[in-house]
Amino acid sequence: MTTPATDEQADFEALLDYLRESRGFDFSGYKRTSLVRRIRHRMDQVGVGDYHEYLDLLQVDAAEFTALFNTILINVTSFFRDPAAWRVLRTDVIPALLTERSPGDPLRAWSTGCSSGQEAYTLAILLAEELGLDNYLKQVKIYATDIDDDALAQARQASYPEAELEGVPADLRAKYFELRDGRYVFHPELRRTVIFGRNDLVQDAPISRVDLLLCRNTLMYFNAETQQRMLNRFHFALVPRGVLFLGRAEMLLGRTRLFEPIDLKQRIFRRVANRRVAAGRTTPAPTEHERPTERLHEYAFAASPIAQLVIGTDDTLVMQSDQAAALFGLTRRDLGRPIRELEVSYQPLALRKYLDQVFAERKPVRISEVEFGRPGGVVHWFEVHLNPVTEGTDLLGVSVVFHDVSATRGLRMEIDRANRQLESTNAELQSTNEELETTNEELQSTVEELETTNEELQSTNEELETMNEELQSANDELQIINEALRERSTELNDANDFLESVLTAFTAGVIVVDLEMLVLAWNAAAQELWGVRSDEAEGRHLLNLDVGLPADVLRPLIRDALNEPEKASEARLEAVNRRGRAITVRLICSALRGPDGRQRGALLTMEPMDSQ
């Protein structure tokens, strides 16, 4: 017999399953007590008593999803939040980060849980201050991600009321923001270096080769197991000595094998180089008694007379023997670099595909007869062994050993050459005897073959005449087909020209979308209005275009037209045109039907209204 508590738990799990299957949000990694409290809070706001009833409400009211996610995903952010931490980042961390790179090297940053964009734009300001605007535009890319689509849409606008800029110093506000219609708009050139996108830290793959990763006050919402999995992904995402910037409420207790503190008070950490930790698995730090042994192992490996490399599971070079370094031109600075960036990944052989095979199958691979030409005409021959390095069931990396078999191969080649010469001589003697015996027989058969050949030539001539007739007939058919195709192409070109003329004739902006809201047509007036060419717009999702139309208004208008095709929707929108000016647009959205009556999408006409 089930208890009421058991039934309530089952209803709660069913609610989470529905959110994951219908909207793609997986909250299983969130702290359960916090998740229950926030969902309960939303249920109290709408007057729903149990999870089953609330699930029914979500199934009939699509707008309730937005309210629920806004309750669960607390989008609390601001410019220069925790000023002391940002000061340390500006004065100590960023200058040190740039010092470790050559002038002009690209710099990649990732702001996770970016909400409405203030954190990503704060980082852009600090980097621009340190590098200068010109160098910043050439070198920096900032990736800002969140799972809240509405917050991302707001972030892409880069427009904020004055109250949200209280934390921005006056000189930086004047330098990096422009006042438009009572709102502050972020510097347009710097805005293009910040790339917003949806990313679920629990499920989606991390962005790679990141120099600076911001994850402020996000980890604390997840349970310990999910936090560890996310930190492993952050470790993979960061380059060697990359920087991790957390929030004040977060720590990395027990995870010193992954990161070391730069400023523990301000929660700023550096990625520990050459550490290989399997996902979801924590390795304890070595004791004082273990470190000398590890050092001895490292130096013994380096002194090995065999050329050997060790590649980690993240495809970076972990260890190298001195012999391998001398042979393939490697240095200690190459440790921690991705193997694909090193010449040894494709010389003396394409190492990448064999590494993938070992990682996938966890079985050794041996490649023989590998030739390696060196300067001065010296040629080495290797037998290459790739072996998985495991600890229990965990794969730690791959050992690549280059066995130099040049000497034995030369001796073997000489022996093989001598054997082949002896075998060839014997074969030639035997062949000569057989040829003498068969010559007489061949002369007799030659006369018979000549007679047969004459008959075959006659038959061949007749076949060629028949083939010529068939080819002539086929050529006539192809000419008829080509003529029909030319006529069809002309008709299609005329139809396309006519449709283009119709769209161009409209003085109002015209946009045609399909049932998935992918842009099918975009006329010249729409280009003039929003500054996006038709070849840039067509084929893309309308709401993903970086134009001045508010997505939160467009979405319901198009949905209404698609759900009620008999009725056209009309609205007046406050938008921003291609010149960055606020305008009022009269928008009419109607359903688009095909000749068969089936619904094909929606037609939007937009016309700026005169200012009153």
Disulfide bonds with the S-S distance in Angstrom:
none
